Amino acid sequence: MTEAELSEILSDHHARRAPLRIMGGGTRAENRVAGEALSLSRLSGVVTYSPGEMTLIARPGTPLPEIEEMLAAEGQALAFEPPDMGAVLGGNGTPTLGGTVAANASGPRRLLAGACRDHLLGVRFVDGRGRVMKNGGRVMKNVTGLDLSKLLAGSYGTLAVLTEVVLKTLPLLPARTTLSFLGVTEDIALRIFTTALSTPFEVSGAAHVGGTVYLRIEGLEGQLAYRRDRLLALLADHRPEVLDDAPWQAIRDVAHFAGGGPLWRILCKPSDAPGLCDGLRAMGGDCSLDWGGGLIWYRGPGNPRALAPHATLVRREGAEGPAFPPLPPAVARLQDGLRRSFDPAGILNPGLMDA
């Protein structure tokens, strides 16, 4: 598929007001939208990769593992550590670059490096009328119009269909180590997070899974040892242990909640996380923390929006109601206006954000 062919498809569906279900690798969301499936798997491939300029331009159907392998060969990576939610959603698809951007998918390193949208320099896309547009720059020195690119990141294909994305890449850090703290509650985890993240030692991962806190630091060998030792001294009362092989990929992909029961993704203030987890467990489920307490994963029954309004239903497994949380009226009006501007016939993943 070419960009011109995609434009013709969208223009035709706009004229007929025929809905489309935009498909990537099937590893980002349960897309139950009624409509003709439009797979972007054939709109694939790397357009340009410039290691010296640390920029990557690729089409949306490009498999994410291929991109990560190519970057690693040059000693670089996507610093926002995109997760693979395929196992959580019970599928066997391969995550794609377009799905990563459309979902603004960001892993544990988000608390240090920022989210996917913070690394997005520009995009090309086709809107709901079939018009081809571009926004942003192709190198880090030319990033005008960045806000529109950021708007599409996290829109789940409801505003436009991406045809190219421009991302900045960063050096792959050569060494890493993890401090673990066994048998701690969320209250203690929050104290550990607060202490560690208040230091200048650049913690790149802070999670609490199965009663264990994990703190990750990355960098050059010499400086890594210094930062590790300082954190060990600061947190000595919590009896830390040093791990050279910690389960960060499993934490990133929420592998501990890969099977059974509804799964919710909850954003909150880190200081609220312990109390929320107490309330969620009282509903009959289990929790884990990421992003230093700013992200809660909850697997279990009930609707956590009674406790936490910013809760997204990632995996249904019998749960009912909208997947995405309701918006305040003013924000909802703004979102509706954007949708009408980008997709006036409402053909792109209609109802996904409300289903």
C-alpha positions in Angstrom: 0.0 0.0 0.0 1.2 3.5 -0.8 0.2 6.8 0.8 -1.7 7.7 -2.4 -3.6 4.5 -2.3 -4.4 5.1 1.4 -5.6 8.6 0.5 -8.0 7.2 -2.1 -9.4 4.6 0.3 -10.1 7.3 3.0 -11.5 9.7 0.4 -13.9 7.0 -0.8 -15.0 6.0 2.7 -15.5 9.6 3.6 -17.8 10.1 0.6 -19.8 7.0 1.6 -19.6 7.7 5.4 -18.4 4.1 5.7 -16.5 3.4 9.0 -13.0 1.9 9.1 -11.3 -0.1 11.8 -7.6 0.9 11.6 -5.4 -2.0 12.4 -1.7 -2.3 13.3 -0.2 -5.3 15.1 -3.1 -5.7 17.5 -0.9 -5.1 20.6 -2.2 -1.8 21.8 -5.9 -1.9 22.4 -9.0 -4.1 22.0 -10.4 -2.5 18.9 -14.1 -3.6 18.8 -15.1 -0.9 16.3 -17.6 -1.9 13.7 -16.3 -1.2 10.3 -14.2 -2.5 7.5 -10.7 -3.5 8.7 -7.9 -1.4 7.3 -4.5 -3.0 8.0 -1.4 -0.9 7.7 0.9 -3.9 7.6 1.7 -3.2 3.9 2.6 0.4 4.6 5.9 -0.6 6.1 9.6 0.1 5.9 12.3 2.5 7.1 12.5 5.6 4.9 15.6 7.1 6.4 17.8 6.4 9.4 20.6 8.9 10.2 22.6 7.7 13.3 24.7 10.9 13.2 21.6 13.1 13.4 19.9 10.6 15.7 16.7 10.7 13.7 14.6 7.9 12.3 11.8 8.1 9.6 9.7 5.0 9.1 6.2 4.0 7.9 3.6 3.0 10.4 3.4 -0.8 9.6 7.1 -1.3 10.3 7.5 -4.0 13.0 8.9 -2.5 16.2 11.4 -5.3 16.8 13.0 -4.7 13.4 13.5 -1.0 14.3 14.9 -1.8 17.7 17.4 -4.3 16.2 18.5 -1.8 13.6 19.0 1.0 16.2 20.9 -1.4 18.5 23.4 -2.2 15.7 24.3 1.5 15.8 24.4 1.7 19.6 21.1 3.6 19.7 17.5 3.0 21.0 14.1 4.5 21.4 14.6 5.9 24.9 10.9 5.8 25.9 11.1 2.0 26.0 7.8 1.1 24.1 6.0 -1.9 25.7 4.6 -4.9 23.9 1.1 -5.5 25.2 0.4 -8.5 22.9 0.6 -11.1 25.7 -1.7 -9.0 27.9 -4.3 -8.8 25.2 -4.0 -12.5 24.4 -2.8 -12.0 20.8 0.2 -13.1 18.8 0.7 -9.9 16.8 3.9 -7.9 16.4 3.9 -4.3 17.7 4.3 -1.7 15.0 5.8 1.7 15.0 2.5 3.3 14.0 0.6 1.6 16.8 3.3 2.7 19.2 2.9 6.4 18.3 -0.9 6.2 18.0 -1.1 4.8 21.5 1.7 7.0 22.9 3.0 3.7 24.3 5.8 4.3 26.8 7.6 2.0 29.2 9.3 2.3 32.6 11.9 4.8 31.3 9.2 7.3 30.7 9.8 8.8 34.2 13.4 9.9 33.1 13.3 10.1 29.3 9.7 11.2 28.7 6.9 9.6 26.7 6.7 8.6 23.1 5.2 12.0 22.1 8.2 13.7 23.6 10.5 12.0 21.0 8.2 12.6 18.1 9.7 15.2 15.7 7.2 15.0 12.8 4.5 13.0 11.0 2.9 12.6 7.6 -0.7 11.5 7.7 -4.0 11.2 5.9 -7.0 12.7 7.5 -10.6 11.5 7.4 -11.2 13.3 4.1 -8.3 11.6 2.4 -6.1 14.7 2.5 -2.3 14.1 2.8 -0.7 16.4 5.4 2.6 16.7 7.2 3.7 18.4 10.4 6.9 18.9 12.2 10.4 18.4 11.0 12.7 15.7 9.8 15.7 16.5 11.9 16.1 17.7 15.5 17.0 21.2 14.5 13.7 21.6 12.5 10.8 20.9 14.8 8.3 23.6 14.0 4.7 22.5 14.3 5.5 19.9 16.9 2.3 20.3 18.8 0.1 18.7 16.0 2.4 15.7 16.0 2.0 15.4 19.7 -1.8 15.7 19.3 -1.8 12.6 17.1 0.3 10.6 19.6 -2.3 8.9 21.8 -5.3 9.5 19.5 -5.6 5.8 18.7 -6.2 6.5 15.0 -9.4 8.5 15.6 -8.1 11.7 14.0 -5.9 10.5 11.1 -4.0 7.6 9.7 -0.2 8.0 10.0 1.9 7.3 6.9 5.3 8.3 8.2 6.7 9.2 11.6 9.9 11.0 12.5 11.4 10.0 15.9 14.6 11.1 17.6 16.8 8.3 18.8 19.3 8.3 21.7 22.4 6.4 22.6 21.9 2.9 24.0 23.3 3.1 27.5 26.1 0.5 27.9 25.6 -0.6 31.5 22.7 -0.9 33.9 22.0 -2.2 37.4 19.0 -2.6 39.6 18.4 -2.2 43.3 15.6 -4.5 44.7 13.7 -4.2 48.0 11.9 -7.4 49.0 8.6 -7.7 50.8 7.5 -4.0 50.9 4.1 -2.5 50.9 3.0 0.4 48.6 3.5 2.9 51.5 7.1 1.8 51.8 7.5 1.7 48.0 6.4 5.3 47.8 9.0 6.3 50.4 11.7 4.5 48.4 10.6 6.1 45.2 10.5 9.6 46.7 14.0 9.2 48.1 15.5 7.8 45.0 13.8 10.1 42.5 14.7 13.2 44.6 18.4 12.5 44.0 20.5 13.6 41.0 21.3 9.9 40.2 19.0 9.5 37.3 16.8 6.6 38.2 15.4 5.3 34.9 12.9 2.8 36.3 10.9 2.7 39.5 8.4 -0.1 39.9 6.7 -2.2 42.6 5.6 -5.7 41.5 4.7 -8.6 43.7 5.8 -7.0 46.9 9.2 -6.1 45.5 10.5 -2.6 44.6 12.8 -2.3 41.6 15.0 0.8 41.0 17.0 0.9 37.8 20.0 3.1 36.9 21.8 3.1 33.6 24.9 4.8 32.1 28.7 4.4 31.8 30.4 1.8 34.0 32.4 4.2 36.1 29.6 6.6 37.0 27.1 3.8 37.4 29.1 2.3 40.3 29.2 5.7 42.1 25.4 6.3 41.7 24.6 2.7 42.8 26.7 3.1 45.9 25.2 6.4 46.8 21.7 5.0 46.4 22.6 2.0 48.5 23.8 4.2 51.3 20.7 6.5 51.1 18.3 3.5 51.2 20.2 1.2 53.5 17.4 1.1 56.1 15.2 -0.7 53.5 17.9 -3.5 53.0 18.4 -3.2 49.2 20.0 -5.9 47.1 21.8 -5.4 43.8 20.5 -7.2 40.7 22.4 -7.4 37.4 19.6 -9.1 35.6 16.3 -7.6 36.7 12.9 -8.3 34.9 12.5 -5.0 33.3 11.1 -6.4 30.0 8.5 -8.3 32.0 7.7 -5.1 34.0 7.5 -3.1 30.8 5.1 -5.6 29.2 3.0 -6.1 32.4 3.8 -9.8 32.0 2.7 -10.4 35.7 -0.9 -9.7 34.6 -0.8 -11.4 31.3 -3.7 -13.8 31.8 -7.1 -13.8 33.5 -9.5 -11.0 34.4 -10.1 -7.4 33.4 -7.0 -5.2 33.4 -7.0 -1.5 34.0 -4.4 1.2 33.5 -4.7 3.9 36.1 -2.9 7.3 36.1 -2.6 9.1 39.4 -0.5 11.3 41.6 2.3 9.0 43.1 1.3 10.2 46.6 -2.2 8.8 46.0 -1.0 5.4 44.9 -0.9 3.5 48.2 -4.4 4.5 49.2 -5.8 3.7 45.8 -4.1 0.3 45.9 -5.7 -0.4 49.3 -9.1 0.5 47.8 -8.6 -1.6 44.7 -7.5 -4.7 46.7 -10.7 -4.3 48.7 -12.6 -4.7 45.4 -11.0 -8.1 45.1 -8.0 -7.6 42.7 -4.3 -7.0 42.7 -2.1 -4.0 41.8 1.4 -3.2 40.6 3.1 0.2 40.3 5.3 1.8 37.6 6.6 5.3 36.9 7.5 5.8 40.6 3.8 5.3 41.6 2.3 7.5 38.8 1.0 4.4 37.0 -1.1 1.6 38.6 -1.9 -1.6 36.9 -5.0 -3.2 38.4 -6.3 -6.7 37.5 -9.6 -7.7 39.1 -13.3 -7.1 39.3 -15.3 -3.9 39.7 -14.9 -0.5 38.2 -11.9 1.4 39.6 -13.2 4.7 38.3 -15.2 5.0 41.5 -11.7 5.5 43.1 -9.6 6.8 40.3 -11.1 8.8 37.4 -8.2 8.3 35.1 -8.6 4.6 34.6 -8.5 3.0 31.1 -9.8 -0.6 30.6 -7.1 -2.3 28.6 -8.4 -5.9 28.7 -12.1 -6.5 29.2 -12.6 -10.2 29.9 -16.2 -9.7 30.9 -15.9 -6.1 32.2 -18.5 -3.7 30.7 -18.6 0.0 30.0 -16.4 2.4 28.0 -12.7 1.6 27.8 -11.6 5.2 28.1 -12.5 7.4 31.1 -15.1 10.2 30.6 -13.7 13.6 29.9 -14.8 16.9 31.7 -17.4 18.7 29.5 -14.9 21.4 28.3 -12.3 18.8 27.3 -15.0 16.7 25.6 -16.1 19.6 23.5 -12.6 20.3 22.5 -12.0 16.7 21.5 -15.3 16.6 19.5 -14.2 19.7 17.7 -10.9 18.2 16.8 -12.6 15.1 15.5 -14.9 17.1 13.3 -12.0 19.0 11.9 -9.9 15.9 11.1 -12.6 13.5 10.3 -16.0 15.2 9.7 -17.7 12.0 8.5 -16.5 10.1 11.6 -15.1 7.1 9.7 -11.8 6.6 11.6 -12.2 4.1 14.5 -15.6 5.5 15.3 -16.5 5.0 19.0 -13.1 3.5 19.9 -12.5 6.2 22.5 -16.0 5.7 23.9 -16.5 1.9 23.4 
